[in-house]
Amino acid sequence: MDAFMQTFLQPFQHLKIQLEEITSATNKFDEKNYIGGGGFGKVYKGVVSHSEGRSMVAIKRLDPTHGQGAPEFLKEITMLSRYRHQNLTSLLGFCFQGNEMILVYEHASRGSLDRHLKSPHLTWSQRIKICRDAAKGLNYLHDPRDTHQRLIHCDVKSANILLDDQWNAKVSDFGLAIMGPANEQQSVIVTMAVGTPGYCDPQYAMTHTLTKESDVYSFGVVLFEVLCGVLCCTYSKGRVQKKLVPTWTKSYEQNKINDIIFKNEAIQPLDQSALEIFSDIAYRCLKNSREERPKMDEVVKELESALESQELLESQEFSEWKEQLFYYEELSKRAEPPLHYRSKVELRKLLSKGVLVNGGRTWFSLNKKGEHCEMISFTECLDSVRSELEDDPWQFQFNSRFPVGTYHYMGETVKTRVKTQFLSPGITYTVNLVFKFRYPNKGRKCHYLISLGYKLQGETKTLMSYLGCEREDGWWTCELYQFTSDHSTIDLEIIFEGFYGTYHLMEVEGIEFRPLEKVEHKNEMLGMQPMLDANWEEKLPTNYEHMMKWSKKSLQWTTKKEAYSIICKGFLINDGQEWFCLDNNGKKCYMILATMACKRVLYEYYHALSLPESRFGVALECAAWSLNIVCKIRSQLLSPETAYASYLVYKLPQVKSLLEAPMLVKGEEYLGSDYNWYIYLVSPQTPVIRPEAGQKTHNPLDRPKIKGVPRERNDGWMEVLIWEFQTPCITTKTIDMHLQLTSCGNKNFSRLIIQGVEFRPI
């Protein structure tokens, strides 16, 4: 058996942890480190080094006398190595020495869900979110998209749903799990596996088969446990005394669900709409017929809807929104068609999705803060429509919100007049043109060059909106102006002069007034290295001594803490042409000198500068029409299986106006034929209508993070994202990077100073 086990475990040697380290971490499995147990044995906590670093972990010590042994041990390793998801417990390592079979998992600091069913510290939003997260994990295992083999968990219960310090849920314990083909509509697996009393699919007793629908049934039991705040069974002398599932389903069928739900004065009550959605999906999961039970992807969607309703009820914005309830109720009567709703929360949700008012010419909606959003149909804005054209300029095939459809804009000069009615006073708004491309290009990424000229009536200076930005709803926008509203109406006359450069065809839906989403950015210490924290030892790589030998200079340290501090600050490697350090999470960061990253250049347009403020002591000054970044990245200098972002680190010249136009970033074919997108080296400015004293333009750095917009680093340099990639699991490979940056303004880079390209984990 040992020989078979060793052969079976050979592909997983990177997960192997020595027994000596585990016994040391648990103080020889001292009861002070005991955190739980079950049919498999006991679970302890301790700090160990593992496949992803060093951290506090959960150590499951299998006890064969309790019924789980080598088959379950091997199954957990196989399953959790193959199935990785944010809502599944991650396997970090294992130990198989002597008679010991030990599994090492990420540590769930708050334990299992069953311990918190009656907790007064969990709000209903948190409870529903826990269920939603667990449903996502099970949905991934059931694989509705046929990307991997389907996995049936076979032991879904609240004790197998673990919670981290942020109350994120992770499905655990795959000892009884069974694989099945992903492409079968009904994946019936004949098995003698037994789950936990109270959670088992009733069909199992009759057919001795378990299916993915069996997991759905068990999860329905968990949903009712969360709803009612109690376990599904009562026990006496270690045996099941009473099963509560029949009582729960009967209460639902008799419309008495409010009689059994968990109640506690310390938490805000469950919203009626959320209760209806949550209890309905829980009841459907418990249907006797497997065919009538919902799929896990439907369960996820319903729980997300319930969560949205409950979060809205608990939000401060909803309390403020109720003060204007009469206004919104009157508005709902004028909607087309009029709105029908069962609760205040449901009305709020309908308005958040948006409604047509003003005879179908205005789209009104509320954002998450309860601020008014308004879009005026382009037909309402135009003084006249092109009458000389035979073709109707209004189109109906682009799923416009407005009955009139979209306006087929060919780049001619168009005068518009925009009058609002529903703006929130005291809110800063952005004025956007909303459109779609008539002939969409699959290669377009989130930004596309349009170079649209426009100006306010009476002004002589033409302004330029360079890029169209794609939104989540599939529509594109370009920002025109910003202003702070002092009342609900504003009257603007805007002249669109057409496209400067490439000819475009747009289908314009309307002109939108959307509240500016200002956020307070955290200080990410861009360009500076992290400070030591209390968990520094967990983040110190096991091979740190080898890393420090990479340094250009001989590094001296006496303690591990000093060594970690040195690596965090960073040091030069490879004859001073590269820089290496660790980030706040202990992940590897790497920077390559510009002269190395830009090898394929015409040197009459580039030359090296001696620059003391550069990490490398030198930088690259360029004045070419394009910049080629060509280099091979050694993956051993990056953390494996990690998403990385690449940043161009640079300084702007004194004359910045030559760099105001965006840059096209074009990748080689191996990056994907559609890897073409746009960045800015100078932050774009948006003109402000009727600015306050000293206020002329708006800098988008005050907004939520936007890819392709530069940021100033703490070390005085600028940086902009130019590429994202995933590192392989094998650190011996190299990663090829070949990008070309070209100015879209027919101007060169005008003495741009480049320090290098930096790679940081996302």
VEXPAGU-34255 format. One line per 8 residues: number of its first residue (from 1); their letters; for each residue x, y, z of C-alpha. Coordinates in pm, whole numbers. Example, Ala and Ser with C-alpha at 12.3 -4.5 7.8 and 13.67 -1.06 7.14 Angstrom:
residues 2
1 = AS = 1230/-450/780  1367/-106/714
end
This chain:
residues 762
1 = MDAFMQTF = 0/0/0  282/241/88  447/183/-251  117/252/-428  64/566/-221  411/697/-295  362/637/-669  19/803/-662
9 = LQPFQHLK = 152/1108/-477  451/1159/-708  281/1432/-922  200/1626/-604  549/1648/-454  535/2030/-466  264/2006/-198  461/1783/36
17 = IQLEEITS = 526/1909/392  755/1729/636  599/1575/945  862/1743/1161  739/2089/1059  375/1995/1124  444/1852/1470  647/2162/1553
25 = ATNKFDEK = 369/2395/1432  106/2214/1641  337/2154/1939  304/1779/1882  -71/1805/1822  -132/1978/2154  -497/2024/2247  -436/2400/2277
33 = NYIGGGGF = -407/2404/1898  -719/2191/1843  -989/2377/1644  -1237/2107/1544  -1302/1751/1442  -1539/1500/1290  -1561/1157/1133  -1222/1207/969
41 = GKVYKGVV = -1029/1286/1288  -905/1611/1444  -811/1952/1302  -538/2174/1447  -402/2517/1363  -39/2620/1317  201/2824/1106  388/2625/838
49 = SHSEGRSM = 566/2685/509  369/2550/214  324/2568/-162  204/2931/-153  431/3074/116  410/3067/494  92/3129/692  -151/3008/955
57 = VAIKRLDP = -315/2688/828  -569/2424/927  -409/2081/973  -645/1785/931  -504/1468/1087  -695/1171/945  -786/895/1186  -845/562/1003
65 = THGQGAPE = -1033/424/1305  -1311/677/1237  -1378/546/887  -1171/774/663  -832/660/544  -615/633/234  -897/657/-29  -1036/977/123
73 = FLKEITML = -684/1116/175  -590/1063/-190  -927/1189/-311  -891/1520/-126  -545/1574/-274  -665/1490/-626  -984/1694/-607  -846/2009/-449
81 = SRYRHQNL = -542/2011/-677  -770/2004/-979  -1059/2222/-857  -956/2569/-742  -1209/2844/-675  -1237/3135/-434  -1534/2965/-266  -1366/2628/-222
89 = TSLLGFCF = -1117/2556/54  -765/2554/-89  -534/2261/-25  -189/2399/60  -5/2076/131  -5/1724/271  208/1487/475  236/1111/432
97 = QGNEMILV = 500/971/665  479/653/868  120/606/977  36/974/940  -197/1105/671  -230/1480/711  -393/1744/491  -305/2114/519
105 = YEHASRGS = -565/2374/420  -596/2750/425  -711/2856/769  -1076/2960/812  -1047/3176/1123  -1421/3185/1200  -1476/2812/1175  -1780/2648/1018
113 = LDRHLKSP = -2122/2795/944  -2308/2566/1185  -2144/2749/1478  -2290/3085/1376  -2653/3004/1294  -2775/3184/1608  -2509/3454/1611  -2643/3807/1681
121 = HLTWSQRI = -2331/3944/1514  -2428/3827/1164  -2659/4058/973  -2905/3919/722  -2690/4058/443  -2395/3861/575  -2605/3547/613  -2735/3566/256
129 = KICRDAAK = -2386/3646/124  -2246/3336/297  -2512/3125/125  -2444/3295/-208  -2070/3230/-180  -2122/2863/-93  -2364/2829/-386  -2097/2972/-616
137 = GLNYLHDP = -1852/2708/-498  -2099/2425/-560  -2197/2573/-896  -1829/2563/-998  -1807/2197/-896  -2120/2111/-1095  -1965/2291/-1395  -2260/2414/-1603
145 = RDTHQRLI = -2022/2531/-1878  -1860/2193/-1942  -1504/2312/-1882  -1399/2033/-1649  -1535/1707/-1510  -1839/1756/-1292  -1787/1695/-921  -2066/1588/-687
153 = HCDVKSAN = -1978/1683/-329  -2205/1424/-161  -2177/1577/188  -2307/1934/169  -2390/2065/517  -2337/2379/724  -2048/2213/908  -1865/2182/574
161 = ILLDDQWN = -1899/2552/489  -1604/2737/639  -1576/3111/704  -1268/3334/695  -1214/3654/896  -1418/3853/640  -1707/3603/656  -1631/3475/307
169 = AKVSDFGL = -1766/3121/266  -1568/2826/132  -1703/2475/72  -1480/2211/231  -1436/1835/292  -1426/1645/-38  -1363/1302/113  -1692/1162/-21
177 = AIMGPANE = -1693/1355/-350  -1752/1175/-681  -1650/1274/-1033  -1886/1255/-1326  -1882/1365/-1691  -1955/1735/-1736  -2160/1700/-2053  -2440/1481/-1917
185 = QQSVIVTM = -2775/1646/-1851  -2853/1408/-1564  -2529/1294/-1405  -2648/988/-1212  -2374/813/-1019  -2441/475/-859  -2276/473/-519  -2298/341/-167
193 = AVGTPGYC = -2158/667/-28  -2346/799/275  -2372/1164/368  -2496/1316/694  -2843/1239/838  -3084/1525/787  -2905/1654/478  -2926/1346/254
201 = DPQYAMTH = -3138/1344/-57  -3453/1134/21  -3420/979/-324  -3095/819/-212  -3277/588/32  -3487/450/-255  -3240/446/-544  -2895/436/-378
209 = TLTKESDV = -2783/691/-635  -2648/1040/-584  -2657/1314/-845  -2572/1682/-862  -2938/1737/-771  -2861/1557/-444  -2616/1836/-362  -2891/2085/-442
217 = YSFGVVLF = -3123/1916/-190  -2857/1922/81  -2789/2287/11  -3161/2361/43  -3141/2220/395  -2850/2456/468  -3053/2751/338  -3337/2671/578
225 = EVLCGVLC = -3087/2633/864  -2962/2985/796  -3317/3115/759  -3433/2959/1087  -3111/2987/1287  -3103/2620/1393  -2958/2291/1272  -3185/2063/1070
233 = CTYSKGRV = -3193/1795/1338  -3224/1779/1715  -3016/1517/1891  -3048/1304/2203  -2759/1092/2330  -2575/1139/2003  -2864/1021/1787  -3108/1210/1569
241 = QKKLVPTW = -3422/1279/1768  -3619/1499/1530  -3576/1620/1171  -3698/1975/1113  -3711/1977/733  -4076/1856/717  -4178/2133/960  -3997/2394/753
249 = TKSYEQNK = -4149/2290/419  -4497/2273/574  -4460/2627/714  -4361/2752/370  -4657/2580/201  -4898/2730/458  -4752/3083/412  -4629/3080/771
257 = INDIIFKN = -4261/3130/691  -4246/3440/915  -4326/3216/1214  -4004/3013/1181  -3739/3259/1061  -3452/3358/1290  -3525/3673/1490  -3290/3884/1699
265 = EAIQPLDQ = -3335/4243/1813  -2963/4311/1754  -2993/4283/1376  -3217/4457/1124  -3511/4238/1014  -3509/4049/687  -3664/4244/401  -3992/4093/286
273 = SALEIFSD = -3883/4082/-77  -3553/3915/19  -3743/3668/240  -3973/3570/-47  -3683/3513/-286  -3466/3329/-30  -3740/3102/106  -3873/3023/-242
281 = IAYRCLKN = -3536/2900/-374  -3472/2707/-51  -3810/2532/-82  -3753/2448/-448  -3419/2289/-361  -3608/2048/-133  -3851/1923/-400  -3893/1547/-384
289 = SREERPKM = -3850/1514/-759  -3492/1576/-869  -3614/1712/-1200  -3803/1991/-1021  -3503/2113/-824  -3318/2419/-958  -2965/2403/-1096  -2695/2561/-880
297 = DEVVKELE = -2644/2849/-1123  -3011/2942/-1074  -2967/2920/-696  -2674/3162/-722  -2880/3413/-923  -3173/3401/-681  -2950/3447/-378  -2778/3742/-546
305 = SALESQEL = -3120/3898/-601  -3214/3842/-235  -2880/3987/-125  -2934/4297/-338  -3273/4359/-173  -3141/4310/180  -2829/4523/128  -3050/4802/-1
313 = LESQEFSE = -3273/4783/308  -2971/4798/543  -2799/5084/359  -2793/5441/485  -2894/5559/139  -3223/5371/168  -3310/5551/491  -3250/5885/319
321 = WKEQLFYY = -3435/5765/8  -3752/5694/208  -3778/6067/286  -3849/6126/-85  -4082/5829/-117  -4384/6036/-222  -4184/6188/-511  -4079/5844/-637
329 = EELSKRAE = -4427/5699/-602  -4563/5981/-818  -4278/5931/-1067  -4359/5558/-1089  -4714/5646/-1198  -4575/5856/-1486  -4339/5582/-1601  -4408/5409/-1931
337 = PPLHYRSK = -4551/5164/-1855  -4646/5254/-1493  -4452/5057/-1231  -4608/4785/-1018  -4431/4690/-696  -4500/4512/-366  -4265/4696/-131  -4056/5012/-96
345 = VELRKLLS = -3742/4808/-156  -3889/4665/-476  -3974/5017/-598  -3615/5122/-522  -3484/4826/-723  -3709/4907/-1021  -3590/5267/-1023  -3230/5148/-995
353 = KGVLVNGG = -3278/4948/-1314  -3423/5257/-1485  -3759/5364/-1625  -3886/5567/-1921  -4062/5894/-1840  -4150/6214/-2024  -4337/6041/-2305  -4060/5787/-2360
361 = RTWFSLNK = -3798/6056/-2428  -3613/6048/-2093  -3453/5756/-1909  -3448/5800/-1530  -3262/5583/-1280  -3104/5587/-935  -2744/5491/-860  -2633/5297/-550
369 = KGEHCEMI = -2618/5619/-347  -2973/5714/-443  -2856/5998/-669  -3058/6072/-982  -2927/5968/-1324  -3087/6101/-1640  -3043/6039/-2012  -3219/6240/-2282
377 = SFTECLDS = -3298/6071/-2613  -3100/6218/-2902  -3428/6284/-3083  -3519/6523/-2802  -3184/6702/-2832  -3175/6767/-3208  -3327/7081/-3355  -3366/6906/-3691
385 = VRSELEDD = -3286/6574/-3857  -3108/6524/-4191  -3404/6561/-4426  -3203/6538/-4748  -3114/6175/-4683  -3340/5906/-4817  -3248/5663/-4542  -3413/5710/-4206
393 = PWQFQFNS = -3139/5821/-3965  -3318/5649/-3674  -3229/5284/-3621  -3403/5020/-3411  -3169/4719/-3409  -2933/4835/-3131  -3156/4767/-2826  -3199/5131/-2733
401 = RFPVGTYH = -3389/5222/-2418  -3592/5471/-2623  -3879/5373/-2857  -3742/5603/-3130  -3415/5404/-3140  -3067/5542/-3209  -2946/5824/-3435  -2714/5722/-3720
409 = YMGETVKT = -2434/5978/-3677  -2196/6001/-3974  -1968/6278/-3846  -2151/6585/-3976  -2184/6900/-3765  -2481/6852/-3532  -2633/7111/-3299  -2808/6981/-2990
417 = RVKTQFLS = -3001/7134/-2701  -3028/6932/-2379  -3276/7016/-2102  -3285/6810/-1782  -3569/6773/-1531  -3463/6523/-1264  -3107/6601/-1144  -3016/6585/-776
425 = PGITYTVN = -2907/6925/-639  -2553/6965/-509  -2420/6667/-706  -2127/6680/-950  -2240/6532/-1282  -2056/6413/-1591  -2217/6480/-1930  -2166/6180/-2159
433 = LVFKFRYP = -2254/6094/-2517  -2394/5737/-2518  -2357/5534/-2837  -2269/5207/-3007  -2052/5145/-3311  -2251/5064/-3624  -1994/4806/-3729  -1846/4672/-3403
441 = NKGRKCHY = -1494/4535/-3418  -1432/4225/-3208  -1077/4344/-3153  -1187/4650/-2957  -1092/4644/-2589  -1268/4869/-2329  -1130/5188/-2501  -1145/5295/-2866
449 = LISLGYKL = -1009/5601/-3045  -1283/5835/-3175  -1129/6190/-3161  -1469/6360/-3155  -1466/6741/-3168  -1733/6941/-2980  -1796/7273/-2806  -2064/7466/-2620
457 = QGETKTLM = -2277/7709/-2821  -2107/8048/-2819  -1757/7916/-2754  -1483/7929/-3017  -1242/7663/-2885  -1299/7310/-3009  -1258/7043/-2741  -1162/6684/-2810
465 = SYLGCERE = -1296/6361/-2661  -1033/6115/-2771  -1160/5780/-2647  -1486/5595/-2629  -1515/5374/-2320  -1724/5058/-2310  -1954/5007/-2013  -2079/4686/-1856
473 = DGWWTCEL = -2419/4729/-2023  -2259/4709/-2370  -2298/5080/-2452  -2005/5312/-2517  -1962/5660/-2373  -1734/5959/-2421  -1719/6225/-2153  -1787/6583/-2263
481 = YQFTSDHS = -1825/6806/-1956  -1871/6816/-1581  -2070/7052/-1361  -2219/7073/-1012  -2598/7095/-1015  -2772/7360/-806  -3122/7240/-897  -3293/6968/-1103
489 = TIDLEIIF = -3269/7141/-1441  -2992/7254/-1672  -3005/7378/-2030  -2703/7311/-2256  -2642/7373/-2627  -2365/7147/-2758  -2228/7143/-3114  -2071/6817/-3236
497 = EGFYGTYH = -1819/6887/-3514  -1740/6530/-3616  -1433/6308/-3607  -1075/6431/-3640  -889/6146/-3800  -1031/5798/-3860  -1387/5802/-3994  -1648/5644/-3765
505 = LMEVEGIE = -2011/5553/-3780  -2196/5581/-3448  -2542/5492/-3337  -2610/5761/-3076  -2867/5680/-2809  -2865/6003/-2610  -2687/6249/-2384  -2649/6127/-2029
513 = FRPLEKVE = -2608/6302/-1695  -2442/6066/-1449  -2322/6152/-1095  -1944/6157/-1066  -1829/5856/-868  -1563/6002/-645  -1371/5759/-428  -1095/5801/-177
521 = HKNEMLGM = -796/5604/-298  -594/5414/-44  -227/5503/-22  -78/5213/-210  278/5337/-164  336/5329/-538  707/5319/-604  787/5265/-235
529 = QPMLDANW = 851/4936/-60  622/4800/216  683/4837/586  730/4534/811  409/4406/967  323/4159/1243  297/3871/993  633/3929/827
537 = EEKLPTNY = 760/3581/912  470/3417/731  559/3614/417  934/3542/421  1002/3299/132  1164/2970/230  1442/3030/-24  1512/3388/86
545 = EHMMKWSK = 1885/3321/127  1905/3210/-236  1716/3523/-344  1959/3752/-166  2248/3599/-359  2096/3755/-671  2199/4100/-545  2461/4301/-732
553 = KSLQWTTK = 2621/4378/-397  2699/4146/-107  2409/4180/139  2465/4145/513  2208/4041/774  2206/3866/1110  1837/3777/1160  1550/3663/939
561 = KEAYSIIC = 1371/3989/1016  1664/4191/883  1674/3972/572  1301/4024/511  1341/4399/554  1622/4404/296  1417/4210/39  1115/4437/95
569 = KGFLINDG = 1325/4748/30  1460/4582/-284  1799/4556/-449  1964/4558/-790  2035/4229/-966  2180/4116/-1300  2468/4367/-1305  2237/4648/-1201
577 = QEWFCLDN = 1996/4614/-1494  1705/4467/-1293  1542/4538/-955  1386/4278/-723  1168/4313/-409  857/4179/-231  519/4349/-195  296/4375/114
585 = NGKKCYMI = 167/4020/62  509/3863/21  469/3836/-358  765/3896/-588  799/4229/-770  1042/4296/-1050  1157/4591/-1260  1368/4592/-1575
593 = LATMACKR = 1581/4887/-1689  1448/5075/-1993  1763/5014/-2198  1708/4639/-2150  1333/4650/-2212  1370/4861/-2528  1648/4677/-2709  1500/4709/-3058
601 = VLYEYYHA = 1522/5086/-3095  1672/5330/-3340  1940/5486/-3127  1936/5817/-3312  1599/5870/-3138  1699/5730/-2798  1991/5782/-2565  2081/5686/-2207
609 = LSLPESRF = 2085/5951/-1935  2272/5949/-1609  1993/6007/-1357  2053/5980/-978  1679/5961/-896  1646/5642/-1100  1686/5313/-913  1937/5213/-1175
617 = GVALECAA = 2122/5545/-1182  2034/5577/-1551  1722/5617/-1767  1629/5631/-2135  1533/5955/-2310  1338/5919/-2633  1186/6139/-2902  1064/5878/-3150
625 = WSLNIVCK = 722/5821/-3307  684/5484/-3135  830/5289/-2848  901/4914/-2870  920/4716/-2548  1081/4380/-2619  1217/4161/-2341  1219/3812/-2189
633 = IRSQLLSP = 1106/3798/-1827  1255/3526/-1609  955/3373/-1436  1166/3272/-1135  1170/3644/-1049  788/3641/-1030  550/3445/-805  402/3138/-980
641 = ETAYASYL = 35/3118/-1083  -18/3487/-1010  -185/3764/-1210  62/4045/-1281  33/4398/-1414  312/4565/-1613  369/4938/-1573  571/5182/-1780
649 = VYKLPQVK = 761/5401/-1529  854/5743/-1668  890/6118/-1621  711/6375/-1834  899/6652/-2017  839/7018/-1934  618/7063/-2240  337/6812/-2174
657 = SLLEAPML = 94/6925/-2443  262/6709/-2707  170/6397/-2507  -196/6478/-2433  -329/6246/-2705  -361/5878/-2605  -115/5607/-2703  -204/5289/-2888
665 = VKGEEYLG = -60/4977/-2720  -27/4701/-2974  80/4348/-2888  228/4065/-3090  7/3778/-3206  108/3551/-2916  -55/3804/-2679  -377/3760/-2870
673 = SDYNWYIY = -472/3928/-3195  -710/4159/-3009  -447/4292/-2770  -476/4651/-2890  -584/4916/-2643  -516/5275/-2538  -338/5449/-2254  -258/5806/-2155
681 = LVSPQTPV = 84/5935/-2053  -69/6267/-1943  -391/6245/-1739  -683/6363/-1957  -870/6668/-1829  -1246/6717/-1854  -1376/7075/-1893  -1605/7200/-1617
689 = IRPEAGQK = -1916/7409/-1693  -1948/7717/-1473  -1648/7623/-1258  -1595/7753/-908  -1312/7996/-838  -984/7836/-942  -1154/7525/-1085  -1091/7478/-1456
697 = THNPLDRP = -1068/7111/-1537  -1126/6780/-1369  -844/6529/-1324  -971/6169/-1344  -716/6065/-1081  -986/6163/-830  -1212/5892/-971  -1222/5516/-930
705 = KIKGVPRE = -922/5344/-1088  -934/5353/-1468  -702/5129/-1665  -480/5319/-1900  -478/5643/-1696  -141/5729/-1534  -76/5775/-1164  196/5956/-978
713 = RNDGWMEV = 416/5736/-763  553/5817/-419  906/5819/-559  822/6110/-793  790/5904/-1114  473/5841/-1317  339/5499/-1411  72/5362/-1643
721 = LIWEFQTP = -56/5009/-1691  47/4865/-2029  -5/4487/-1999  -154/4214/-1777  -58/3847/-1775  -66/3528/-1569  254/3359/-1459  293/2983/-1516
729 = CITTKTID = 323/2727/-1236  669/2628/-1363  933/2887/-1269  1189/2770/-1526  997/2922/-1816  1049/3270/-1957  770/3512/-2043  801/3701/-2371
737 = MHLQLTSC = 685/4060/-2380  662/4252/-2708  457/4572/-2712  459/4875/-2937  339/5215/-2811  240/5464/-3080  110/5820/-3039  -243/5880/-3169
745 = GNKNFSRL = -181/6253/-3207  73/6231/-3492  340/6354/-3254  652/6191/-3116  729/6107/-2755  898/6446/-2714  1187/6367/-2479  997/6132/-2256
753 = IIQGVEFR = 1228/5989/-1986  1171/5618/-1915  1315/5446/-1609  1189/5098/-1692  903/4848/-1686  780/4723/-1347  586/4403/-1278  361/4386/-970
761 = PI = 93/4135/-862  -262/4251/-923
end
